[in-house]
């Protein structure tokens, strides 16, 4: 595997229906492949609006099995077509009453490698996620893909350092954080927390946000997606606040260099951290 991996993220506006939203992301993925990308990640619940701005049972209609559902199958076909590793965040239904905010990770040959289920579920104005989602129960897996060792956290997870660290300890080289974050709530944290997580854990982080306002609320999703390297520096420039496909070259060789120089893993003291997880 080459040290330099070309990665892509998509920040997109809601089209009004699932079919056209998925089709739009398929075209972004094809363009990323034409530009030489090896891996792409979409935004949180990419094939739906951010319906969590309201609490209404009608929105369970967006949920589908993962894997095995129609969107996952389309993404598997897209991976085979393009040769991309695809991270596709979806509203998962496992069985009646069991729903999760999930990302499915699909290898470049269309193989479903597994899923990540969002651990930290907010419940506040405009982000009524506990109405829809159970907390994740599958840990923080790292997936061996054709584009490297990839991990996922989702949106609100980024405020909690433990998940970031678990992914680093498991050998992640690149962690995607697909999100739906609003301008008025935490925009000042957007370019603070994720570069800090990249530094603390010695890997690349991709921060993906939606763009625009949608029909279910007044949240202003401001885009500005970006990649941060293990030094905490932005790779290239951030995206703007409009729909955009962002493609960047990530030098995974920098991971070893930074970990040798700063030696944060060497100097960890897990023997002293017991109080942090005491109930």
N, C-alpha and C positions, 0 to 999 in steps of 0.2 A: 504494500500500500504506500503511495507517495506521501511524503511529509506534508505537502501542500494540498489541502482539500478545498475545492470550490463549493460553497454552500449558499443556499438561497432561502429567503423567507418572503411571504406574501402578506401585505396588509391591504384589506379589501373592504369595499362598501357593500352593504346588503342590497341584493337585487330585488327582493320581494318574494322569491320562491326558491325551494331547494334545488330544483333541476337546473335553473340558470346559474345559481350560485356554484354548484359543483362544476358545471361546464366552464364557468369563468376561471376557476382554479385549475382545471385541467389545461386550459390554454396558457395560464401563467407557468405551469409546470413544464409544458412543452417548450416554452420560450427559455426557461431556465436551463433545460437540457441542451437547447441549441447554443446557449452561451457557455456550455461546458460544465454546468453544475453537476455534482455527484449526489447531493442530498437537498431536500426541500422540506420546510415545515410551514403549515398554515396556521391561522389564528384560532383562538378558542372557539369551540362549537362552530367550525368554519362554514358548515353547510346550512346554518340557521341564523336567524337574528339573535341578538343577545336578549332573549326573552325573559331573563332573570330580573329585568327592570320592573316586572310586575309579578304578582302571585296569582296564577290562573291555571287551573287544571287542563285547559285546552292545550297548553304548551307541551304536555307530555306526548303530543303527536309528533314532535321532532325526534323522539327517542327511537333507537333501532338497535338490534343485536350487534355486538362488536366482539369478535369478527363475525362474519356470516351475513351481515346486513347489506343492503343494496349499495350504500356509499363505500363501505370497505371493499366490496367486490369491484366497484369502479376504480378505486384507488389501486387495487392489486393489478388490474389490467393496465392502468396508467404506468405503474412501475415497470411492468414488463415491456411496455411500448417504448418508454423513455430511457430505461436503465437507471432511473433515479431511486434512491432511498427516499421514502415518503413518510413523514410524520403527520397524521391526520387527526386533529382533535374533534371528537364527536360526543353527542349525548347518548350514552349507552343504556339500554335496558337489558338487565341480566335475567330477570323474571318479574312477575307482577309485584310491584312495590319496591323493587331493587333497581335503582337508577344511579348512574355515576357520570361524572364529568371526566371523560376518558380521552386518551390519545392512543391511537393504534400505530405501531411502528412496522413498516412494510419494507423488506429488503428489495434490492434492485432487480431481483428476479421474480418479484411478486409474492414471495413468501411472507406470511404474517409472522413476525418474530415475537410479538406479544403486545401487551398494553400497559399503560400507566394510568392509574386512577387518582385524580386530584385528592390530596389528603385534607387540606385546610379549606373549609367551606364557609364563606362569609354569610352574614345575614344582617344587612343594613340597607338603608334607603337606596333604591336603584340597583341593589345587588342581593336580591332575595334568593340566594342559592340553596339554602337549607330546605326550602319548599320543594326543590326538585331533586337534589343530589344527596346520596349517602357519602360519608367520608371514605376515601380510598382505603383499600385493605390488602394491597399487593406490594407494599414496600416501595422502594425506589430502585427499580431494575435498571441495569445498564445493558444495552443491546449491542452485540457484535454485528456490525453491518458492513456492507461493501465500502462505506465511506468512513469507517472508524467506529470507535466505541461511543455510543450516543445515549444520553439520558434525557429525561423530560421532567419538568415541573410545570404546573399550570397556574398562571395568574397569581392569585392570592398566596399560593405557596411561596412566592418569592420573598415574602416578608418574614419567613421563618428560616433561620440559618441551618437547622438540623438536616433538612432534606438536601440542601446543597452539599453539605459535608458528606452525607451518606453516598451521594453520587460520586464524589471525589474519591472516597475510600474504595468504591467499587470499580474505579479505573476509568471513569468517564473522561473523554477528551473534548466533547462538545455537548452542552446541555441547552436544549430549547425551552423557552418559557412562553408558550402561546397565551395571549392575554386579551382581556376586554377591559381596559382601564380608562377612566373618564378624566377629562381635563381638570375639573374643579376639585376632585377628591384627593389625588395623590400624584399629580404630575411632577411635583418637585422631587419625588422619590424615584422617578422612572430612570433617570440617568445616574442615580446614586447607588441604589441597592445592588443592581445586577453587575456592574463593573466591580463593586466591592466583593461580591460573591465569586467572580472570576479570579480576583486576586487571592482571596482567602483560601480558595480550593485549587488553584493552579490549573485551570482549564478555560476553554472558550465558552462564552455564553451568547446565545441568540435571543434577543428580546423582541417579541412580535406583538403588535397592538392592532386593534381594529381602527377603522377611520369612519368619521361621519356620525350623524345622528340617525336613529331608527324609529320605527313607528310605535314602539312600545314604551317609549320614555324619552327624556331629554338629555340622557347621558351623551356627552360630546367626546367620542373616541378620537384621539388626536394623533394616531399613528406614531411617527418618529421611531420606527423600529430600527434596530442596530445589532451589530456584533461587537462584543468586547473580548479582548485577548487576555491571557493570564497575567499581564501587567496592569490590567484595568483600563487599557487604552481602547478607544473606539477604532475599529478596523474600517478604514475609509471614512465615510461620513454617515450620519444617521439619515434615514428616510425623511421625507417631508410629512405633511399632514393630509395628503391625498392618497388615493390608491396607488400602490407601487410594488413592483417586484425588486427586491434588493439581493444582489449577488456579490459575494466577497470571497477572496482567497484567504484561507486560514492556514497558517504554518504550524502544524502540530509539533514540529521540532522545538518550538518555543516552550512547550509544556515542560519538557525535561530540563531545559535551560533555566527556566524560572524556578522550578522545584529544587534544583541544585543550589541556585543562588540564594533563595529566601528560606529554604529548608523548613517551611511551616509544618510539613508532615513529620519530619524528624523530631521536631520539638513539641509535638502534641503531648498532652498529659491525660489520656483517657482514664487512667487510674484515679484522677482527681475530679472527674466530672460527674460522679454518681448522683450528686444532689440535683443536677439539671433534669434528670428524668424520674426523680422520686415522685410518686403520686401525691 
